[in-house]
Amino acid sequence: MNRLAFVVIAWVLLGLELGLKSALELGSTGIAPSFVIPLGIFIAMGATPVRAVWSCVALGLLLDLTSSVPAVAGDPVVLGPWALGMALAAQLVLAIRAMMIRRNPLTLAFLSAVGMAVAQVVVVALLTARNLAYGDLAWNAGSQLVQRLGSSLYTGVLALVMALALIPMASILGLQLGHSRFQPRR
């Protein structure tokens, strides 16, 4: 995998996420897409397993550093939930990528929605556990989960559009998106 290309693309998509997320929000619901998650899922679709997981952990740490958690006093930055959630999402993609048509934009859309849903469940679970231990968050796990799962679906729609740019860049990133090696039994 080409690390320089990964860093540049991640930097651009993180800038888009920070700049456009509030503009793309559906009303005042808090449901907004992510630009970074589809990149992590795309990397997991074509990179070696070790590079896929570590790339997703790095993207998760960027999301941890740039997002705050609603708290009773201030809005703290909590390191870890997104990094762990993205690692689990990468593992999910690694487990099923052999059965997917990796050059199809619908594959990236589907895996982005599912991968983000998995990451969001991890984030909500970890932040809920933190809130139970410390009680310092203004947190309702049920409403957070509904809002975040809505964002997962919205991210899948955005990933469909992003796939039109990401799939041609697979060779620049050094990813192998060839045909699946999965062969059905006869």
N, C-alpha and C positions, 0 to 999 in steps of 0.2 A: 504494500500500500504506500502511496506517495504521501508522506506526512506533511510536506509543505502545502500541497494542494488541499489536504484535509483541513489544515489550520486556516487557510485563506477562506475556503468555503464555509467553515464553521463560524469564522469571524463575521462574514457577510450575513449569514443567516441569523446569527445572534443579534446583529444590528437591526435586521428586519423584524425580529421578534420583539426587541425592546421598543422599536419605533412604531410598529404597526399593530401590535397586539391590541392595544386599547381602541384603535380605530376600527378593527375588525370584530370587536366584541358585539354580540347580539343584544342590543338594547342595554339594559342594566342588569342582565342575568349573570354576568361574570363568565359566560361561555365564550371562549376565544380560542383560536387555533394556535398551534405551535409550529414554528418554522424549523426548529432545531431537532425535534423528535423524528421527522421523516428522514433527516440526514443520518441520524444514528441507525435507524432501521435500514436505510439503504446501504450503509457500511456493513451492517450485520448480514445483509443479503449476499454480499460478494467477497468479503474479506476472510482471512483465516480466523478461526475461532478466538484465538488469543487477542489478535488485533481488533476484532469486532467488539469483544467485551471491554477492552481497555479504552477504545474510542468512545463507546457508549458511556463508560464511567466518567471520562473526561468531559463529555457533553453534559452529563448529569451534574457534575460539579459546577460547570458554568451556569446551569439553570439554578442550582442551589445558591450560588453567589449573587445572582441577579434577581432572585425573587425573595420576597419577605413573607413572613407568616403573620396574619392578624393576631395581635396580642393585646393583653390588658393594658400594658404600658409600653408604647413604642411598637415598632414592627421589626422583630429580630430576624436575622439571617441564620438559618439552621442548615449546617452542612451535613449531607448524608442522605436524606430521603430520596432526592432525585437521582443521586449517583447509584444507590442501591436499586431503585426502581428501573433505571435504564439498564443496569447490568442484568436484571431479571428479564426485561424486554428483549435484550440481545440474546439471552439464552433461549427464549421462546422462538425467536426467528431462526437461530441456529438449528433448533430441533426440527423445524418444519420446512426449512428453505429447500431441501432436496425435492420436496413434493410440489414446489411452486414454479410457475413460469416466470423467471426472474426478470425478463426483459419486458414484461407487460406492466403498463402503468397501473392497472387495477390491482396488481399484486402489491405494489408499494402502498397504494391507498388502503387496502384491506389490512396489511401488516402494520401500517402506521396507526390505524384506528385501534386495532387489537393490542399492539405493543404499548401505545400510550395508555390504554385502559388498564393494562397490567401495571405499568409504572405508577399510574394515579392511585390504584388500590394500595400499592406499597407506600406511597407518599402519605395517603390518608391514614393508613394503619400506623405508621411510625409517628406521625404528628399527633394522632389520637393517644397513642401510648405515652408520648411525651407530656401531653396535656393531663393525662391521668396521674402521672408521676409528679409534675410540678404545678399544674393548674394555672399556668401563666398565659395561656392562649385563649383568644376569643374564638372558640372553635365549636362548631356543630358538625359532627362527623357525617351525619346523614345528608345534610344539605351540601356539604363540601363534596361528598361522593357523587351526588346527582349532578352538580355543576361540573365537576371534573370529567365525569363520563360523557356529558354533553360536549365538552371540549374535545374529548377523544374522537367523537364522531365528526366534529367540525375539522379536526386535524386530518382525518382520513380524506375529507373532501379537498382540503388544501394540498394534501400529498399527491392527489391525482393530477393537479396542475403542476406541482413541483416535479413530478416524475418526467414531464416533458423536457425539463432542463437537466435533471440529475442523470437519467439513463444515458444520454449521449456523453456525459462526463465520466462514465465508468472507467474508460481507458486512462483518462487523466489521473484519476484517483488510484489506478492500478488494481481495480476490482475485477473479479472473474464472474461475469453474469451470463455465462454460457448456458446452454440448455441443461436442464435437470438431468442428473444421473439416475433418477428414480425410474426403475423399470417394473411395471406390474408383473406379477407372477402369472405364468401360463398354466 
